[in-house]
Amino acid sequence: MSAFQRSRQAGAPARQGEAPIFVSFGPVVLDQVKFSDGSTKADVPGGAGLYATIGARLVVPPSAASRVGCVVVAGRDFPPGILSQIQSLNVNLVVHQEPVEPSTRGQLVYHDAALREKTFQFLTDALFPHPSLLANTALLHSSAYHFLETPDSLSGMIQSLWFTRASAGVQRVAQLVWAPKPSHCRSDQLGSHLQACRLVDVFSPNHLELISLIQGATGSTFERNTIEQCVKFLLDSGVGPSGKGYVVVRCGEHGCFIKSARTGGKWFPPYHTDQRMVVDATGGASSFLGGFTIGMQMTFGNPTEGVIRGTVAASFVIEQFGLPTRSVVNNAERWNGVDPQARLQTEARRFFNYPEPKKGPNVQYAVERRPNPVLTGPFLVVAAFLMEWIRFIREAAWHNAGFSDLRKLLPDLMNIEPRYDPTIIPLPISQSEVEAGGERVSLLGHNALTQGQNPLKLYSVADYRAMYLSGELTPTDVVRAILPLIRRDGSQPGKHSIAWRELQVDRILKAAEESTLRYKNGQPIGPLDGVPSSIKDDYDYDGYATSLGSINDYAEEAADGTSSTSWAVRKLEESGAIIIGKLHMHEYGLDTTGNNPHHGTPPNPFNPGYYTGGSSSGPAYAVSSGIIPLALGSDGGGSIRIPASYCSVFGLKPTHNRITCWPGPNHSPTCAVQGPLAIDMESLVAAYEAIAEPHPSTQYPPLNLQPSPPVTKVLGIYDAWFSRANSSVQKLVRGLVDSLVARYGYTVIPIEIPFAAEGQMAHALTVLTDASTLLVDTRDITPANKILLSLGRTTPSTDYLLAQKLRNLIMEHLAYLWKKYPGMMIITPTTSCAGWPVKSGQTELSYGLNDGSRTLESMEYVWLANFCGLPAINVPAGYVVPEGSKGAGEIATKDAEGMVPVGLMATGEWCSEDALLRFGFDAEAAGQDRRCKPPIWEDIISRAQTEAKTNEAVGNGVNGD
């Protein structure tokens, strides 16, 4: 059977419910292409009909490919190979072969190497499909048709289409989309065009054709006002059989403008806002109309959805020469190596305050950091005094830190608007989207680890719940097992009490007993009911002090009859979780060690000679040591992810302002956000879903109505930046990435981020300057933080402004990356260093520490998510041998003593927490052989079982006395 015969059969009537939704009456043209260098290429397939079909095919799911129709009028010499190429698209193909006439051929001449200037002419008479060719085929039942005609020929085509359909008994209404022939868009043809516009539902010239038609003007100028006036004229004259049609003006690199008599006009940008991504615009217009028509059909006439699909369809066509390349990878369809559905999701996701996608400057990663002195003990106290009271010392330190280096970027930042708040808010999915795809589904239960695959038993929320449901344990048993380990009020403080700031034992036991009763009555609230948890000391919680790691109390005073408890804490309580007091933190969250001379510094659970990391030091310690499976922290500069990395647990920094601080303030409103730390991904998801429901006063939609991000399994690595990390850290992280690629189908691509080194300094400058305005009185503050606040008070307003300009530039570049690579996650180590050792022993712990260079090392990568408002997740990646041991800095085996944990960080697009959590499940499974328990790990379940047996036998246990 020949290719032509096979194609004729493809036009057989479709089954009911599968009728085509698009057919083009444009021609399929075989181009002879001449390039500016004199080279040629023959039989390049193109033409309005083929490109419109490609555009429609690009934006339907592969399962619906047959609902896109294609009509090919093939001359006597039509190449079978090209027909097979069209047939491989799986569209509903109808071929009419002319036995005598030659195939439609044209000559396309490019006059420049950039493929921008070109001319076209037909070399043969064009063979256009005619409606009569659709008789006895499924394409006669299509719900939409695309035309490229003169006004006079359009009228005859439409009459013939209606007649052929009526003769076959087809009664359904079809949408008609008309692109006028460019050569007839002249002012002397205006009358006939106005008459023809009343026959179609969509009239779509490009902006030059429109102006030539209405005003008789020629040229290449682009003026929005002129275009809008011309569209108004057309609509006033009438478009569509009932005057309700649309005018869609295609404006190339300027996007498109759409308007009807019933709706206001709206401009839409092109997908590729960076014209460097455009290789050849040939076919972009027709593919746009194919995608636009599909969008209208699939959403019951929604023009915005039509433009989104048209824009995405055109993006694939114009980013290379010739037709886009289709392939199938792991049973998934790819065009130009990209999933069109992922690009559609990215383009269709609607946000408030989303940055304009714009590629940043091409600059090499460069670091020019000067060493900062390491200060502790009495020297730290003296240095703090000098910094606070002697201006020129303060300014010299400010310059030495590198903050003034932002001035070197002035030429690049001159015309960039400053951005002070990185908040990006997703708009809720519509009711029609809910009906089509449903609401967001909980990610609990998505664990990639199956039963028996996890030999390292680190108790998760699921373990606690299973034991509660079975009756083997009660929440009261668990709490009674935990309290002796953490209480600080007796003569013998619990061995893990160093992590806790405050406990109210009676209140904790009461919550446990209430949860126990709910399980006894068969009425547990949900997956967190009875699960032990705790919160960092910067959350407000009625009845508890809020010291922020200081010796002061900043707890919000609630009005009579109201509560000052932070919203996230309320949601955690409502989930049934038992909040076991408040945990320590680095004073004011201003550094990344967790060192706290006021209240004590929790040691690293894996190596007491190392810090836990900060500022969420207490939460990381409590989770890593097995006391609780989850805790709430906060993150203004890695303060969730750094301690999670140093303590080998999971930590999620959500999108900026995703978790509301209401009713209290966000103490670092331009960079900080609250979020969870957890022992495993199941626990992390449970905690996030509990606290992520927004307060009604915020602009965030309910969690179940937030749009789902694209999941493409694309990992972006900026090699020059990545290579800043310690060699063993790099090996561990790259090894985990390799496992994700091999076992879970991820793909790695190279990316670049402009001014990454300068961006880190801009973030640090911003955080310290913001903090200095909040902490004016420094009398009771540790010397290390007095130095940092002195630096913040030194910042000139012009430099602060430059930092915010750089924030906007980087955010725009990131938006560009996500437009180019939908669903991509940026992969880095969480920190460039392997942990942070306590080098000066008790002196350091008593006085505090200021080591600016090590701080910058620890924040090498985390700053990006804070400064730009992105979500990011830390997952454990392995361990290295500690300093002072044989083989220090090398990758550690599981039996190595004092091993130091290392983390991998994935940073996602704004509001892509769900995608990051799915990634976390895969990374957890890929790296589960790398994890081990810390030496101080507590088997709380076993302790609770012993406690339960003791209580049963003796009727006695830990009480609140």
C-alpha angles and dihedrals in degrees: 000000000000126000089250093053093047090051094052090056091052089072093068116132113280124235117265112281092026100078115146118266099197138036127166124211091195120116128260106229131196106215129208101209124205118191127206092252091060097256120130140203125200133211097013105171116235143116133133094279096053095042092048089051091049090050092052092045093051095061102044121083112260089248089062097047092112090061088071110083127207128190118197122188100199121196124216092274101043108144112245090213092062091048089052088050090055091044090054088068087074091228123148096268127196118184126193112190119207107210096200110023119083119242119269107273132178140179118235114190122191113203098191137040091242090063091233102116114057144148130206136198135169115248093193135025108284115248106216121190115250125212090240089069089067094063112125092010133106090244090074087070095055118134094217139032132194123211136191102191147129114255092257096047090044092060092053092046092052093048090050091048094051091046093050092047093047091050089055093047095250108154104165117112118250129205115236120210118189129195108185121229106260095225091060097049094105131127091246088061095050096105095054091046091052090052092048092049089067090062098058137060096219128031113192123181123157117252095261092050090048095052092044090051097047103031104019089235122143131195138078103278120133118209120164095202092054092049092049091049091051092049090050089053091053094047092047087054091050134263120202131021091281097029093258099108129122133243111211114188114199110212104176112217089011093061120229142297123219131186142154133190089259101044135052119253120264134191120217125193122231119258092244102053088168105075090204086076091060111090101168125357093201110128094010094115096050093043088051090056092047091052092041092054092049090050091053092048096047094049100041095255103324104157094195091058088046092055092046092055092042092051093049093046092053091048091065094047098051100044094079140020114274128357118345115261118249122204139160118231120182089344090305124117118240131185115198084351093300132105106241091205090059091050089049092052090051093049094042096048106105121214140175113230096007112165120248108259104245129155113239127224120295101246131155119245105258130175122193102172122161118215118261121212119253108235130191139136119024091338088063091053092050093046091052092052092050093047093051098047109028113066101197091053089050092050093046090053090047091054092043090054088062099245093128090058089084087077089071088067094058094111091054094044099041096100097031117108115231118247116204100176123045094196113141116183124199116223114232120262113257127251090253090054090050090051092047101043107008130234126301112294121220115257093218110121095029091112111144089209112091128205111294094015095097109069091167101082106206105165114244132188087266091059093052093047093049091053093046092050092048091050091236090121138010129214087247091058090052095048092048088052092051102044099069089054096055109027116119100184101083134076088260110044115211115267091246097041090107089083096054126084099184139357131191100197100187091051092049093049091048091055090049093050091050090052091047090054092050091055091045090054092046092246108113113163099226146294094321099047108129094000113139115240141152142201137232118254094254094070118091114235121175111256095016128098118242107213101160086222093304134105091254129087116233098170112147113247109232121218117243112292094011136097130236093198112131115256094241091053090050091052090048090051091047089055089061096249114148110236107214101200130279129310134222125261140181108278107278089343091270100139140030105239104075089230108157119173091182101060107007136273119258110228121231108271091224097045123010089204089069133066123251089228125244170344089328091048098141095049092049092049094046093050097041093049091055097245093121131006095223143018138177120246138163134235128207097147107005095308093144099033100043096054089041088055095045091049099040098243135119122266133180124202104193128211112291111284090001089125110046121226091207131177091020125053129265101246092206101032098174097052115010132090137167124245148147137275119200144174093239141004095262090058092044092053092047091052094046095048090049096054101031096078100109125235110254091244093062126086094234114109121236112285093248091055097049114113117256114244121232114268106210103149091230116148119197120205125188097205098195090054096039091054091063088082127094110277095245091047089053092049093051094048095044089048091056090047090052089053091051090051094047099041106028106030101251121159125214121214131180117246137172132216116198120232095004093157093046090045090060090054091047090053093049092047091050095049094047094045092049091048093050090060091054099043103048096146106063100172096113097035124109117259093246091058093043087062093050093047090049088057090050092052090052096062113113116225091242092059091047087053091051089053091055091048089053090049089058094046092052093045091052091050091049090051087053091052092051091048089053095041109028114206094010119155121208109231123207138139109273090236129011091224129062102242128307119268124214097238102175099044119209093356090063093046093048100045103026130237138261113192107152096179094054090045090056090048091054091048097043092118109012096071093074094069093047098044094045098035096243128152116243137177134207119213125181113260105177142280141281132208111266126245114275094031129103109276092016112191095019124118108279128227119229093259094051113125118241094003117185118226123234127199138207117219127206117193118197140192118280112291093008096124092128092056091048091050091051088050089050091057091053093046091049091054094043092051102035092108089058097059129089137171121265117246092251095050113141123216096219094174092057091046090050092050089052089047091051092051091047092050091049093050101038104021089225138099145137111332137183097263 
